[in-house]
Amino acid sequence: MKEQIDLLIELQDIYNAIDTLTAKRVDLPQALQRIGEELECLKRELQEDEDRAGALKADHKNKETALKNNAEQIKKAKGRLLEVKTNKEYEATLKEIDAIQAKSGEIEDEIIRMLDAIDSAGEIVKLRRNATNERRAACEEEMRKMKEELESIDSELAKVQQKRDAVRSRTNTGVLKKFDMIKNRKSGKAIVPVWKAVCYGCHMNIPPQMYNELQRNDHLVLCPHCERIIYWENRGTDA
Ligand SMILES: [Zn+2]
């Protein structure tokens, strides 16, 4: 019976491995998608910062152009002052010059206020770009590993399934039938160790007589509480 129990322990490990691989085949694509979404989000945030900095720069440039145009207009108006014939015309031109100068003063104030914003927007873009590049490199490495793992799952699964069939073929039919039945009923866990009279399936105590019986390994014993197949496993100094 010891040999049959060993086969069942091996079989349980194989089923655990199959479950892990099957779960990974579902989880990995989801994890890949999450990382892909994170990268998209980082890209979008960087783009937004770049747009903001770009808009400020464009605004600054427009204001500089407006100042230049104003200076041009003032120059022309001053030229006209030399040619005007009447007092009224002279005053009107002076008024025009004043208005343009006032407008230019406002624009200059706005430019001064903008410079800090332009600097900090540029700084934000720089920081964001560095952080994004760093995170992107880490994500890409993570994704590469996940894809590699995902690609190997099918072949690994095939290998484990082959091993499962080999172990099953060596196991006694009656024992196997019992194992399968318990495995189905107990969500995949059919055989569990017992150490110091505690069942590791349900953490309940095994009666002393049953514990002694278990250590003899001469027939299949079920835990009286969780009804899984139990076996004695020496985990340390004293039993
Ligand atoms: Zn139990």
Boltz pocket constraint, residues with backbone or C-beta under 6 A from the ligand:
constraints:
  - pocket:
      binder: B
      contacts: [[A, 199], [A, 200], [A, 201], [A, 202], [A, 203], [A, 204], [A, 223], [A, 224], [A, 225], [A, 226], [A, 227], [A, 228]]
      max_distance: 6.0
